[in-house]
Every structure is written in structure tokens, then in C-alpha cells.
Amino acid sequence: MSDDYGSKNGNGGELHQQANTEANTLTTQQGTPIADDQNSLRAGPRGATLMEDQILREKLFHFDHERIPERVVHARGFGAHGYFENYDSLSDLTCADLFQRKGEKTPAFVRFSTVAGNKGSGDLARDVRGFAVKLYTQEGNWDIVGNNIPVFFIQDAIKFPDLIHSAKQEPDRGFPQAQTAHDNFWDFVTLTPESVHMLMWTMSDRAIPRSFRFMEGFGVHTFRMVDASGKSTFVKFHWKPKGGLQSVVWDEALTINGADPDFHRRDLWDAICSGQYPEWELGLQVFDETFAEEFEFDVLDPTKIIPEEQVPVRPVGRLVLDRVVDNFFAETEQVAFCTQNIVPGIDFTDDPLLQGRNFSYLDTQLKRLGGPNFTHIPVNAPKCPMHHFQQDGHMAMKNPTGRANYEPNSWGKEEGGPRENPDKGFTSYPSQVSGDKQRVRSETFSDHYSQARQFYISQTEEEQTHIADAFIFELSKVETIAIRERMVSHLLNVDTALAQSVAQGLGIDPLPKAAEPAVNPRDDLPASDALSILKNGPKNFKGRKLGILLTDGADGDLLSSIESVLKQEGAVAETVAPHSGEIKDDKGRAVAVTHKVDGGPSVLFDAVVVVPSKEGVKTLSALPPAQNFVRDAFHHKKFIGFSSEGQTLLHESGIAYSQDQGCTPLKDEASVKAFIQQCAELRYWARP
Ligand code: HDE
């Protein structure tokens, strides 16, 4: 590691650097060259270590302080750099600088995360995903700190610590980790009916995305856009993945967490490193005060959506992630998102959750990053000019020069430093504020079930089954029967069939009485296709991964066809074989093996093909992991392609492939092409 702070401050560091980098010599933090980094200083070869060893002490001191507190929520995350490209001028809506010019690119840093798990937890937990975007605009950093689900569990910030305490590991035993399948969570949410809508989302496949690349992002709250004349419009932010939506199924999630707990971070890293830059479109739902007043629900209530059928999403630009981090700690761990980081042209609303967040994020950065100068860390520093009189504090890296550190001052234009700018500067939208000071929840926030029902009826049958299964799984881990019953009593206000199937799965008989609603739920809200994942899947196999199970002597022509079709499609493949290293195909060509079969289960892939040799298939058929590879793929409704030799493995594994339209024989390039086209559907849902 080289340290160039000295040279930046112009205090003579350049000279030292020269001396040390010339020889590439290992040094202490103070720059002293180190002669021996293998042995500490001892009194004789077998004697005690000497306190005098300043090199040992410095090294251990630094090591002992490597950790900073992990985020209290969203601890597990992964970030990448990219840019936002504006499609067209939005000056009719906002004076925000980044939206003024067509084609303008604004640098961005994005961090995806789970919420409940600790930093080292698995990526495939059933959980909300954070989708936090920092836009380094020319008029300051704008953070859209959103999630992959457009609503939240609670309506008021004062309940956030309770929600998170209940979701995280229980305080006496310290488990379970990274999951909500336990009594405390379900106790809290069933006593908090405003959570019911969000629970429908977290029990859906939205909470087990296949990849960060294939999930939506939402700003959740209603924000304002303000134009140059001061006119304000309400707006909700949406990030729509160009590659379409995709989730795994629960059984896959369980296995992936063991086979590759870093599945999501590896996926993002691999995609960017191979030049397949993930992309999202930023969409706006724009509406005015009149719509807000007429809408069935309160637009300040973060447990509600505005259906896209009512207010269409207008695409305004694209977000592209094209650069991985150089250093995980420096960037992903130290990045500090703050909801209150907005820019001229963007403003808050009175959403009570957003108001609480605006206090909380700055506060948390002080705790995590240890001082008020976290904007000096490169990933947090604005990329536009900055001039202010804030000074000193821990780790101050960018220190003002000159005499003036206050204003007003009379030191003249040059020496006196920056001045406020009423024309360009941020001005809050002058919304009317009045009311009695009181602790109260607006009655317009009290319908907790109608949109939960709307979400449910918008799902395909398959997705509805997954929701019921997820409720059953989670509640089956809840030991207190009364809590399970309480959840069913809420579901009775959402959809009777859903409540019945959950009750049946839990062995609850008779059904409890429906929970007493604050206001009667409506059953006239129409289904919205935008709420289903399966109705918004990809149109091709681009960016997806094929698993190729093969052996020595595999059909080289078929392998070449697979390779070329995947390349045309923009998809990738990994190979799985009985041994590591490489295999030789029947043309003698060496093919690198990505996974030995017991370390490469089919859950890691979007579709699979089986291409062994005649001899090789005997080996595979005798290997339980190879049998599981195809059995799991079949059970998870994946598309399976197979050569004539590969068919034997399907047969030996007891798979009913012959009548199954999702199992396709591969002979030549044309059949491979047809197979990959079929794979765009991602799963053969018709499989019983
Ligand atoms: Fe957060 N949230 N949050 N949150 N949140 C944090 O900030 C908080 C909420 C979200 O990748 C913390 O830097 C309160 C909603 C994301 O670094 C903390 C409330 C939404 C991230 C915090 C909420 C989010 C955070 C923890 C209720 C979706 C990760 C560490 C009033 C719209 C950002 C940190 C990253 C992180 C507080 C509710 C999204 C403690 C008090 C709603 C994506 O400040």
C-alpha cells in the first residue's frame, strides 16, 4: 500500500515517497523501512518478545482496530460504481442540475444489501434488499436510499427500532440470524397491522431475488420535484432492471446459501468484470396535489403504492454499473448514504418515516465512521466544487487555507472565502405547515389490508402458491401458536383462500376470527400486472448462466455450438465435471472445469445441459451429486438440455423427461438455439 496523503498536503511527502517507492520497500505507517517482517524482536531465539518492538506493536495496533461498527441494518451489502445518463431535459419538472441536459452522465455509486443479517450472513436470506444510489451531481450529492420493495413495514419512524429489534436475532440467545422466521418478528408484525401489506411482499419471491441485477428499486416515499419557478410536483422513484425481473425459488435459496453464500456479490462482480454492465431505467411517477387528494390512500403513507395503471412510470434515464470497487472496505463499507442528501430541484414531503430517516442517517454515520469528516472519504466526497467554513475534527483530510473561517467577513473577494448564493442555492419548497402539536396518526393511514389484497390478486397462481408456502415456512418456525393464529386472522382480511391454505399448512383448525380492521378493507382494487415478477420477466437469456455438466470425451461439436449460441445471446456458462482442472472433449480440446460436481449444484444456474461421453455418463450416474444436479434442476422447474449420452443420466436419476416440454434433446446448433430461446422463460412452470 502506498500512502500519498503527505504529497497531497504538499508537506514534503513527495520526497519520502520517492525514496520508498524506488526500492518498493515495506515500511511502517511512519515510513520507516522494515528489514524483517517474519520475526518479532526477541531476547534470544526462544526468549520472550520485547516490548521495545515498535514494528510488531504498530502492526498489531492497526490490526486490532481494523473493524468499524457494522451497519445496524443493511450490514451485508455490496457496491459498485457507474453512471446515470439523463434521457432528456426535465426542466418542466425540476431544476435539479443532473436532469437539465439530454445525454448528460452523472457518476454514481450503488450499494445493494439485505436488511436483517449481520455483515457475514448469507446473500439468499428471505429479506428486503436495500437499493441505495449516490449520484455525484454538479450541485451536490443526491442519495436515493431505497429498497427493492416499494412499501415499508411501518408508518412512523418511532417504531423503527422496535421493528428491527424484533427482526434481528433474539437478544437472549443471539439467533436466529438473517431471517425473520422466529417468534419475536411475527409477534411484533402481527401486533402492527400496518405491516400486512409489506409482509405480502416479503413473503413473495421479491424477497429472494436471483441477482441484484434482476430486481427493481424504489424510493418508497413520495418526494417533490421543484422547477426553476418554484412549482412543485410529487414524485415516486422507480429503478427498473433492463434484464427483467427474476427470483430464485425458496428451496434454491436454502441450498445457495450453503453452496455459495456470496452468490449475489459474486454475480455482480462477475457481470461487471466480464463487461456485462447491469442497467436500470429510472422511472418517475409524477402527480399533483389534486391527484394526491383524490387518490384512495394517503400519498404520505409509506405502506402504500400508487399503482402504475393509475400513474404510469415515465422513464427518464438509465443507471449503468460499469466498475467494481478497488477496495471493499474503502468504498462499500465506508460509503455513507443519507436520505437528507438532496440537491436543488428535489425536496422532501411530510411522510413521517422519511422525516425520521432524515435525522437518523447523519447520526449513524458519526457512529460508524467515527467523526464528522466522513465526506472527506473519497467515496463520500462530492465530485463538484465545495467551499465552506466547516473545519477540524477527527481525520480532517481537506483543510482550508487562508485566514477566513467564518462569514460574513470583510476580507475581500479573494481572501474572504465563499459566499451564499440566493439564485443557485438550495431553497426548501414553502409548503404550508400548521396543526396542533400532538402524537397522533392520521386517519388517512388506517386502511392496512386493501392494498395487501391488491398485491395478492396481481400475482400469477404460481406466485400466489409461493406466498402461501413462505407464510407457512416462516410461521412454522414460530413456537407460540397464538402468534401463528394472529397472522392467519390478518390474512382473513386479505384473501380467504390464502388464509385457509396458510392455516391448513400450519394445522390450524378451526380458522380464527378475522382481525378487527380499523377501516373495512376494500375488495374492488383491480389487479396490477406491474406487481408480479413473472409478468415482468426477461425477453431473452441475456446475462443468465447455463450450467454444463460434462465429462472427458464430451461431444466437442455440441460444446462449440453451445458456446457460440450463448455468446450470441449474451449469456455465460460454467462447467461442472466429476473432477477439477480440465476435461478433454472428443476432439482432444481442453475445457476448463469451473466446479467439481459436488461443489457446483444446479441451483447456481438458470438452466442446465448434460453433455457427458458414453463412458463418462456411467461415472456420473454413479455419483449422487450428479444425480442431484439434474433432479434439483428438474424439481426447480429449470430447462434441461441433454445430449443422447446425457439422457442416460436423466433416466438413471428417475426423471420423467420424455413427455416434459422443458427437457430438450440437443443434437446440433439449431437445437441448441431453440433450447436457449426457450430458456428465456427461465422456468418451465407447467411442470407438475
Ligand atoms: Fe434505513 N437505515 N432506516 N431504510 N436504510 C440505514 O443507515 C432508518 C428505511 C435503507 O447501503 C442506516 O448508514 C430509519 C426505509 C438502506 O449503506 C440507518 C428508518 C428504507 C440502507 C437507517 C429507516 C430504508 C439503510 C444503517 C425508519 C427504504 C443501507 C446504516 C425511520 C426506503 C444504505 C446506515 C447503505 C440504512 C435508519 C427505514 C433503506 C440506521 C431510522 C423505509 C437501503 O441510519
Residues whose N, C-alpha, C, O or C-beta is under 5 A from the ligand:
A	BS01	HDE	R71 V72 V73 H74 G77 R111 S113 G130 F131 A132 V145 G146 N147 F152 A157 F160 F218 G219 V220 V335 F337 L353 G356 R357 S360 Y361 T364
